[in-house]
Amino acid sequence: MRKEDCFYLGKIVRKFSFKGEVLIKLDTDEPELYTEMESVFVEYNENLVPFFIERSYLHKSTLLRAKIEDIDTEQDAEDMIGAELYLPLEQLPQLPDDKFYFHEIIGFDVIDQQYGNIGKIVSINDTTAQALFEIDKDGKQILVPMNDEFIEKVDKKNKEIKVITPEGLVDLYLS
């Protein structure tokens, strides 16, 4: 399985018991969707290695407590701490038309109410306090906050996101 064909699910953050259980910090707003997983891909030496999950359930509502097959000791669990977990893209839950996953909108045109087409989304910067659309307009980068107040419409069929940017924002990048 290639990483490009998967989505980031979360990270093993600590061991839980002396029997090899681990706690996984899931990168999702709906952790309950992932309590019935049968397997997961673990990034190991830049490869994705499949592991089977014997059992899992939510722990303190935000962490997933999991027993992974062949991880049977405290030391085995210790060795897994920090490992990133992935699942195939086809296992992502379907979202309503007005919602999107970041990977889905790469390549979408951004249509501003005032300026028209301001470019294509080349990536999403989610390392800041507020996620940003990174838009390429003829070699210039435009950053637009992914704020519900700015997003007017998501048109997945036509690969467009219609936005209403604050006055002067687009001018900062195009002048």
N, C-alpha and C positions, 0 to 999 in steps of 0.2 A: 504494500500500500504506500502510495506517495503522499507526502505531507500536503501537496497542493490539492489532493482529492479529499482532504479531511478538514474538520474544523477543530479548533482548540476547545477542549472541554473544561480543563482545569489543571490543577497541580496537586501532587501529594505533599501535604504540609507537615505531617508528623505521624509517628506511629501511635497506635492506640492501645494495644495489648501485647502481652508476651507471646501471643499465638499468631503474630504476624499481621494483625489488622492495621489498616492505615486510615487516616482522615484525609479526604480530598476536598480542596476548596474549589467549588464549581464556578465557572465563569458564566453564570446564567441568572436570570430573574426568576426562573421556575425550576428550582433544583428537584422538585418532586417528579419531574418528567424523566429523571435519570436513575430512579431507584430500582428499576427492573432490568438494567443492562446485563447482557450475558457476557459481553467481552468489551475490551477497550484496547486501543493502541497506546503503548508507552514509548516515548522518545528515549532511545538509548544509543549512545554513540552516533548521533545524527541519523539513526534509522528508526522506523516505527515497528515495534515488536508487539505482536498480539498477546494479550493476557486474558484468561477467562476469570470471570468474577463468580465466586461461589455464593456470596450473599452481600447485600448492601442495604442500608437504610439511612434516613436522615438523622443526623446527630446535632442537637441544638439548632435545628431548622436551617442552618446555612452550610453545614459541612456534610459530606457523604461519608459514612463509616463503611468501609468495604473490606471483605476478606477476598484476597486475590489468590487464585490457584497457584500452588507451589511457593507461595510466600508464607512460610510456616513458623518462622522464629522472629524474635525481636530484632536480631541482626539483619535478617532478610528485609524486614520492614524498614529498618534504619537506612539500608542501602537504596531504598526507593524514594526517600525524602528528596523533594525538589524535582522529581521527574514530572514532565508534562504529559498530559493525557489528551488523546485525540479520538474522534469518531468519524466515520465516513460522512461526507456531505449529505448523502441521501437519507441519513438518519436525523437530520435537522427537522424539527416540527414545522409544519406549514404555517406561515404567518398570514394575517389578513392583508389585503391589497395595500393598505396605507402604512404598513410596517415593513421593515426590511432588515436583513442581515448585512453587515458591512461588506462582506465579499460579493454579495449580489449586485451591488450598485456601482462597482468599479466599471468604468466605461460609459456610465450614464451621462447624458448631456444635462447641464444645469441651466435652466431657463429662468432668468430673473425678470420680474414683472416690469422693471424699468429699462434694463439693458438688453433684454432678449437672451440669446445663447451666450453664456459667459465661459463656456468650455466644457471639458470632460472631466469627470472624477477619476483621478489616477490612484488615489489611496485615501484612507481615513486615518487621521492622526488622533489616536485615543490615549496619548500619553499626557495630555494636558487636562486641566480641571474640566474642561468642556471639549468633547470630541469635535473635530473639525473636518469638513470636506476639504481635501486637497485637490484643487481644480487646475488643469492646464489650459491656458488660453494662449495659443500661438507662442509657446515657450515661456510664457510668464505664469508664475504660480499665484493663484488666488485662494485665500483661506476663508471659508465661510463656516461659522459655528453651526453645529447640528442642533439647532434649537427648534423645538416644536412651533414656536411663534414665527420662525422664518420659513419653515417648510409648508408650502401651500398645498402641494399635491405630489404624490409619488405615482408615476405612471410606468409600471413595470413592463407593460405590453410595448410601449414606444421607447422604453429605456430613457426616460426623462424624469427629472425632479424639478418641479416648479417651486421657486423661492421668492420671497419678498425680503430683500436685504435692507438693513438700516441705511438711511441716506448717507452717502459718502464712503461706505465700506468698499464697494467695487472700485470706486475712483482711486482709492489708496493704491491699488495694485496696477491699474491700467494707465495711470498718468506718468 
